[in-house]
Amino acid sequence: MSCIQTNCFPSQVLLLSLIIFAGSVSAQESETPSEPTREDVSVVMRDLTNREPLVRQRAAEELARLASVEQRRLVEGYRWQEKDTRARLALDWALYRMGKDAALFELVKALDTKLYTQAQSYLAEIESPQVLYKFLAPANGNTQIRLLEVFARAGDAGTLETIAVYESSLDPKIAAAAQFAAREINLRLAQPATDTNTHVRPKLSGRTQPATP
């Protein structure tokens, strides 16, 4: 007996539609980043006690990516105990991502040390370059240059006004860094807009503002 005689054609269409819908939902779920599970975080936290400093550094950087606010107190304790400078700086980055604004000062201070490239890599991922503007004027020459290099990588339209004065600095290195940053920002602004910021910090209630350095 044919489908036309038994009216099975509508049911086949319905079944096919359900299969297509289920597939599209599955694809959307696979494209949406999942929230970190307790198991994910606990595995990373265990690595903070590893004997190898590089393992501890990588664990701290992963915690920064996860931004697991619930672990902030524990991470503060690990940061206080950490002796390796690179691992400690990574813990500062994790704490900032967990909502501790004061940790940002440690990241900026590191720009004037041998850890400046590590600090720059973190600061270039910050949620907005605007939070770094206040550090530019009072900083020494080295820190200004390295902040300008961060702005070259992560600055936006608002950054151009902030760095304009440094483009005519009497220090040729500062002027060159500011001019390079302006060129890089303008190149990005000329490109089609894309939302590439995946490092937005979680919103915390009652978070205190950092004191001035």
C-alpha positions as CSV (number, residue, x, y, z in Angstrom):
1,M,0.0,0.0,0.0
2,S,1.5,3.4,-1.0
3,C,2.1,6.4,1.4
4,I,-0.4,8.4,-0.6
5,Q,-3.1,5.9,0.2
6,T,-2.2,5.7,4.0
7,N,-1.4,9.4,4.4
8,C,2.1,8.6,5.7
9,F,3.8,11.4,3.8
10,P,3.0,14.2,6.4
11,S,4.5,12.0,9.2
12,Q,7.6,11.4,7.1
13,V,8.0,15.2,6.6
14,L,7.5,15.7,10.4
15,L,10.1,13.1,11.3
16,L,12.6,14.7,8.8
17,S,11.9,18.1,10.3
18,L,12.6,16.9,13.8
19,I,15.9,15.3,12.7
20,I,17.0,18.5,11.1
21,F,16.0,20.6,14.1
22,A,17.8,18.3,16.5
23,G,20.9,18.5,14.4
24,S,20.9,22.3,14.3
25,V,20.5,22.4,18.1
26,S,23.4,20.0,18.6
27,A,25.5,22.2,16.3
28,Q,24.7,25.3,18.2
29,E,25.5,23.6,21.5
30,S,28.9,22.5,20.2
31,E,29.7,26.1,19.1
32,T,28.8,27.5,22.5
33,P,31.6,27.4,25.1
34,S,30.6,25.3,28.0
35,E,30.9,26.5,31.6
36,P,33.8,24.9,33.5
37,T,32.7,22.0,35.6
38,R,33.9,21.5,39.2
39,E,36.0,18.6,37.9
40,D,37.7,20.8,35.4
41,V,38.6,23.4,38.0
42,S,39.7,20.8,40.6
43,V,42.1,19.2,38.2
44,V,43.7,22.5,37.4
45,M,43.8,23.5,41.1
46,R,45.8,20.3,41.9
47,D,48.5,21.4,39.4
48,L,49.1,24.5,41.6
49,T,50.9,22.2,44.0
50,N,53.1,20.6,41.3
51,R,56.8,20.6,41.9
52,E,57.5,22.1,38.5
53,P,57.2,25.9,38.3
54,L,56.1,25.7,34.6
55,V,53.3,23.4,35.4
56,R,52.1,25.7,38.2
57,Q,52.3,28.7,35.8
58,R,50.3,26.9,33.1
59,A,47.7,25.9,35.8
60,A,47.4,29.5,36.9
61,E,46.9,30.6,33.3
62,E,44.2,28.0,32.8
63,L,42.5,29.3,36.0
64,A,42.6,32.8,34.5
65,R,40.9,31.5,31.4
66,L,38.2,29.7,33.5
67,A,37.8,32.8,35.7
68,S,36.4,30.5,38.5
69,V,35.5,33.1,41.1
70,E,34.8,30.4,43.7
71,Q,38.5,29.5,43.9
72,R,39.7,33.1,44.5
73,R,40.5,32.7,48.2
74,L,42.5,29.5,47.6
75,V,44.3,31.1,44.7
76,E,45.2,34.0,46.9
77,G,46.8,31.6,49.3
78,Y,48.8,29.9,46.6
79,R,49.9,33.3,45.3
80,W,51.2,34.2,48.7
81,Q,53.2,31.0,49.0
82,E,54.5,30.9,45.4
83,K,58.3,31.5,45.1
84,D,58.7,31.2,41.3
85,T,58.3,34.7,39.8
86,R,56.7,33.5,36.5
87,A,54.2,31.3,38.3
88,R,53.4,34.1,40.8
89,L,52.7,36.5,37.9
90,A,50.4,34.0,36.3
91,L,48.6,33.8,39.6
92,D,48.2,37.6,39.7
93,W,46.6,37.3,36.2
94,A,44.3,34.6,37.5
95,L,43.3,36.7,40.5
96,Y,42.6,39.7,38.3
97,R,40.4,37.6,36.1
98,M,38.6,36.4,39.2
99,G,37.8,40.0,40.1
100,K,40.7,41.2,42.2
101,D,41.4,44.6,40.8
102,A,44.5,45.2,42.9
103,A,46.3,42.3,41.1
104,L,46.4,44.6,38.0
105,F,49.1,46.7,39.7
106,E,51.3,43.7,39.9
107,L,50.9,43.0,36.2
108,V,51.8,46.5,35.3
109,K,54.8,46.6,37.7
110,A,56.1,43.5,36.0
111,L,56.4,45.5,32.7
112,D,59.6,47.1,34.2
113,T,61.2,43.7,35.0
114,K,62.5,40.7,33.0
115,L,59.0,39.3,33.0
116,Y,57.7,42.1,30.8
117,T,56.8,39.9,27.8
118,Q,54.8,37.6,30.1
119,A,53.0,40.6,31.6
120,Q,52.3,42.0,28.2
121,S,50.7,38.8,27.0
122,Y,48.3,38.9,29.8
123,L,47.5,42.7,29.6
124,A,46.9,42.3,25.8
125,E,44.0,40.0,26.8
126,I,42.4,42.4,29.2
127,E,38.7,43.1,28.8
128,S,39.2,46.8,27.9
129,P,42.4,48.9,27.3
130,Q,40.7,51.7,29.2
131,V,41.6,50.1,32.6
132,L,45.3,50.6,31.7
133,Y,45.1,54.3,30.8
134,K,45.7,55.5,34.4
135,F,49.0,53.7,34.5
136,L,50.5,55.5,31.5
137,A,51.3,59.0,32.7
138,P,52.9,58.2,36.1
139,A,55.0,55.3,34.7
140,N,58.7,55.4,34.0
141,G,60.0,55.3,30.4
142,N,60.3,51.5,30.2
143,T,56.8,50.9,31.5
144,Q,55.3,53.5,29.1
145,I,57.0,51.9,26.1
146,R,55.7,48.5,27.1
147,L,52.2,49.7,27.8
148,L,52.2,51.4,24.4
149,E,53.2,48.0,22.9
150,V,50.2,46.5,24.7
151,F,48.0,49.1,23.2
152,A,49.5,48.3,19.8
153,R,48.1,44.8,20.2
154,A,44.8,45.6,22.1
155,G,44.0,49.3,21.8
156,D,40.8,50.6,20.4
157,A,39.5,53.9,19.0
158,G,39.5,55.4,22.5
159,T,43.2,54.6,22.9
160,L,44.2,56.8,20.0
161,E,43.3,60.0,22.0
162,T,45.1,58.7,25.1
163,I,48.4,58.0,23.3
164,A,48.4,61.0,20.9
165,V,50.5,63.1,23.3
166,Y,53.2,60.4,23.4
167,E,53.6,60.4,19.6
168,S,55.5,63.7,19.9
169,S,57.5,62.7,23.1
170,L,61.0,64.0,23.4
171,D,62.1,60.4,24.1
172,P,62.4,58.9,20.6
173,K,61.7,55.4,21.9
174,I,58.4,56.5,23.5
175,A,57.4,58.5,20.4
176,A,58.2,55.5,18.1
177,A,56.2,53.1,20.4
178,A,53.2,55.5,20.4
179,Q,53.3,56.0,16.6
180,F,53.5,52.3,16.1
181,A,50.6,51.7,18.4
182,A,48.5,54.3,16.6
183,R,49.3,52.7,13.2
184,E,48.3,49.2,14.5
185,I,45.1,50.5,16.0
186,N,44.1,52.3,12.9
187,L,44.8,49.2,10.8
188,R,42.5,47.2,13.1
189,L,39.8,49.8,12.9
190,A,39.9,49.7,9.1
191,Q,39.1,46.0,9.2
192,P,35.5,44.6,9.5
193,A,34.4,44.6,13.1
194,T,34.6,41.3,14.9
195,D,33.9,40.4,18.5
196,T,37.2,38.7,19.5
197,N,37.1,39.5,23.2
198,T,36.8,36.2,25.0
199,H,38.2,37.5,28.3
200,V,35.4,39.4,29.8
201,R,35.6,39.1,33.6
202,P,32.6,37.9,35.6
203,K,30.5,40.6,37.1
204,L,31.0,40.7,40.9
205,S,28.8,42.5,43.4
206,G,30.4,44.7,46.0
207,R,33.9,44.6,44.4
208,T,36.1,47.3,45.7
209,Q,38.1,49.7,43.5
210,P,41.8,49.4,43.6
211,A,43.9,52.0,45.5
212,T,46.2,54.3,43.6
213,P,49.7,52.8,43.2
